[in-house]
Amino acid sequence: MKHQSGTIAATSDRDIPLVRLQTDENLREIYEFGKTLGQGSFGTVYEATHVKTQTKWAVKEVRKPAAGSSKFRMLDNEINILKKVNHPHIIYLEATYNTPTKICLVTELCQGGSLEQLLWQKRFFTEDETREIICCLADAVVYLHKRDIVHRDLKLENILVKNSLDDGRFDIKVADFGLSVKADGVGIKNVLMEACGTLRYMAPEMMSGRGYSHWCDVWSVGVIMFMLLCGEPPFQAKTKEKLLEQIMSTEVRFTQPIWATVSDGGKYLLTCLLKADPAYRMSAHQLLEHPWITGDTTVPLGPSNVLEMMHHYMLNNEETETGNGAPSSSSEDTLKPRLAAIGLSSERGSSCGEDAELCPENSSCRPSTSNKLSFSGEKCPRQLSATPHKSEDRKDFSAGQNPACDSAKAEEKGRSSSSKAETPLQPSRAPKKSKRNKQTKGKK
């Protein structure tokens, strides 16, 4: 199955009409309202038909929140982000209306409901159905991350199905951008701190309070994929503390009988998406280019992440050095800490430099389709260190930066100093007696 990533180019803010109406009833003169599609604390969503064009839309009516309140900021944030995006798998905003008591968003109509509703009906999706959904979802997430947009609330309820599934295809749309944020770039100064979203989909670094980046969306995609395949979340707990403890203490498990029908490649991909440490987690771009997405269900032979490749590389070096009788350092020492500072780069853990892509075929770096990449053709082991930062930034997380480069230099320096210290001193030679002393002794 081929995906069509990047078919729509990046756009600046779209010119979305903001129409101010005198009364709430004026909107009923523009649209003919039909059945209710959803209702909650945020407002009500209706199916509506534009009277003049007879086109069908979804109209989301939200009672005007108090200015400056959290609900007001979420609504304003959602409108601003939807103005910036234009992608086949992201909900399309057509227009906004402002009445004396309500704010109304007109978006494309999704007749298939949400993935949560479909999962409730089906109990689980087949691997082929899940592959199609995850491919579309990964395409949308890659698009958002390239524009420094972090969704932060990816879940089954917020993924809508455009079609009615009569043709057997899944045309999904990512919706609900109320908690999304437009990041100001990457680096330690732009790490996100606010914990938000739905607990069962929340990434462990978001729960820990130490800061997080766009990698939290990849964790959510992994939870969604797990639930589509078996109908249950990978980790369950009633509190954030207990859920975090469970995630950090146990690996993802495939205990339900349904997993016998899922390929090893699919299960292996889930372990790459649900890495507790975001530095070792697969990126959205790697997911989109993963063999499983294209229909290859075998388990890849090589490591899925550049840090895992680094780990294998250093272990091989240790074995070689041990075989030659040279002292070997502990891989645990050289890999600690494992890039604990979150958000150091936009592709950390999946790149050989800051944003270069890993090529499993030849273990070399090549540019990806990201508009930020600049590496090409150089071998990965020479590009494992993080991109240099300003001096003050380097001091802030010197313990977590350049885990391979710095530890290797320290080890080499330690060996050289050690070899000097162990070199035995040469015995000093006795001073030669001068000819004058010999002649004097002869006279005596």
C-alpha positions, 0 to 999 in steps of 0.5 A: 500500500502506498501513501501519499505523504506531502501531496498538499504543500505547506500553506500560510494562514488560510483566509477563513471568513469570520462572519458576525451575525446580529442574532443566533437565528440568522445562522439558521437562515444560512444553513438548514440544520439536520441531525445532531452528530455529537454533544458535550460540554464543549457544545453541539455538532449538527449536520447542516446544509448550506441553503444556497449551494446545497452542500453538506457541512458539520456545524459546531456551536459553542456557547461563548466562553468568558474572555480570558478563560481556559475554554476561550483560549482553547477555542481561539487556539483551535481556530488559529491552528485550523487556519494554518493547516490544509491536509487530506487527513486533517479536518477542514475549516470552512468558515466561522460565525460569531453571534451574540451568544455563540461561536460556530465553526463550519467544518467538513462533514464526516459521516462515518463517525469517530474511530471510537464509535467504530471500535465499539461496534467492531470490537477490533480492526483487522491488521490490514484495516489498522494499517490503512488507518495508521498510515493516514494518521502518521501522514497527518502527524508528520505534516503537523510536526514539520510545522512545529504543531504538537496535537497533544490530544490524539485519541480515538474520539478525535479521529473522524471517518469521512466516508460511510465505509460502504466502499471498505476504505477508511478516509480519516480526519484528525480533529479537535485541536483545542489542546494543540500548540504551535511550538517555537522551535526545538531546544531546551528553552522550548520544552513543553511542560503542561500536562494535558490530554486523556490519561490512557493516551498520555505519553510518560514524559508528559506525566513525569513533569520533566518536560516533553516535545512532539514525541508525545504524539507518537506515543499516542499513535502507538496507543491508538494502534494497539487499541485498534488491533485488540480493543484494549489500551496497552496500559491501564490505571486510574491515576496518573502516578500509577499509570506512569509507574506501570509504563516505566516498570513493564514493557508492552505485552501482547497477552490477549488471544487476538494477538495470535492473528497479528504479524510479528512485524506489527507487534515489533512496530508497536514496541518501537512506538511505545518506548517509555524513553522518547529518545529511543522512540520511533519518529512519525516520519520513520513510522510513515516509511516503516516496512509494515506500512507498505505491507511487509509484515516481517521483523526488520533485522536492524535496529529501528532507532539510531540510539539503539544502533549506537548501543549495538555499535558500542557493544561490538566495539567492547567485544572486539576490545575484550577479545584483544585484551584491551580494557573495555568500558561498560555500555551502561556507563557510556550510554548514561544519561540517555538524552534525558532532556526532552525536546533537544531536537525535532528528530532526536532518537531517529536521526544521525544529526539533528534531523537526518534520516537513518537508512537501515539498508546501508547504515548511512544518512540521507535527507528525508522529505523534512524541510529542515534536514541538511545531512547526506552521505556521511556514515552514522557512527560519526554523526551520533552526537547532538547538534552543537548548541550555545555554550550556556545550553551545553552547560545546562544538559552536558550530562545528556548531550553527545553520549557517544562522542563525549564518552568515547573521548573521555575513555580515550583520554583515560586510557592515555593517562593510564598508560603513562602512569603504568609505564615503568621508570627506566633505571638511571645509569651510573655516572662515568668516571672521568679520565682525571680521576683515573690518572689521580688514582694511578699516581697514588 
